[in-house]
Amino acid sequence: MPSPLARAAKRRNNIESLRQHIRVRYGCDSIHVGTEMVTEWSLRAVADRTVELFQLMGQRAGMRAYAWLGNARGDEQPRVVLAEPPVQTASDAVAAA
């Protein structure tokens, strides 16, 4: 089991990776403002997701984005979903992805 310091370093790296993905995909910087846990249900698996919440800056100032790594199939690709109707919560974002 990784040490608490190793887990914290991995989390910081994940958040920075997601910020970079948002920057490339949407052309704006973002600020990490929170973390929510979401349980993702699929036909084959149940997975707990750590969803990071970001406040977007620049052209999309005031918008939020939900971002996480991976899906129920086990890949580690970044997922980013903007908080636009009908997405209003982290659970909505995971379901929409």
SVG drawing of the C-alpha trace seen along z (x, -y; Angstrom):
<svg xmlns="http://www.w3.org/2000/svg" viewBox="-31 -36 36 44">
<polyline fill="none" stroke="black" stroke-width="0.4" points="0.0,0.0 1.4,-3.4 2.4,-5.8 0.2,-8.9 2.9,-11.1 3.0,-8.9 -0.9,-9.0 -0.9,-12.8 1.8,-13.2 -0.1,-11.0 -3.3,-13.0 -1.4,-16.3 0.0,-14.8 -3.5,-13.6 -5.0,-17.1 -2.2,-18.7 -2.7,-16.2 -6.4,-17.0 -5.7,-20.8 -3.4,-20.3 -6.1,-18.3 -8.6,-21.0 -6.1,-23.6 -5.5,-21.7 -9.1,-20.7 -10.9,-24.0 -8.0,-26.5 -8.3,-27.9 -6.7,-27.6 -8.6,-26.3 -8.5,-26.3 -9.1,-23.1 -11.9,-23.8 -13.0,-20.5 -13.2,-16.7 -16.3,-14.5 -16.7,-10.7 -19.1,-9.1 -20.1,-5.5 -20.3,-4.6 -22.6,-1.7 -22.3,0.2 -23.5,3.6 -20.1,5.1 -18.7,3.3 -19.2,0.9 -16.5,-1.6 -15.8,-4.5 -14.7,-7.6 -12.8,-10.5 -14.1,-13.4 -12.2,-16.7 -14.1,-20.0 -12.5,-22.9 -13.5,-26.5 -12.6,-27.6 -10.9,-30.9 -10.4,-33.1 -13.0,-32.8 -15.0,-30.3 -14.8,-32.2 -17.5,-31.2 -18.0,-27.7 -17.2,-24.6 -15.8,-21.3 -15.8,-17.8 -12.8,-15.7 -11.4,-12.3 -9.1,-9.6 -10.4,-6.3 -13.7,-4.6 -15.4,-1.4 -13.5,0.6 -10.2,-0.3 -8.5,-2.7 -6.8,-5.8 -7.7,-8.3 -8.8,-11.8 -12.5,-12.5 -13.8,-16.1 -17.4,-17.1 -18.5,-20.8 -21.2,-21.7 -23.8,-22.6 -27.4,-21.4 -28.3,-18.7 -25.0,-18.1 -25.3,-19.8 -23.5,-17.4 -20.4,-15.1 -22.8,-12.1 -24.4,-13.7 -21.0,-14.2 -19.9,-10.6 -23.2,-9.3 -22.9,-11.6 -19.3,-10.6"/>
</svg>
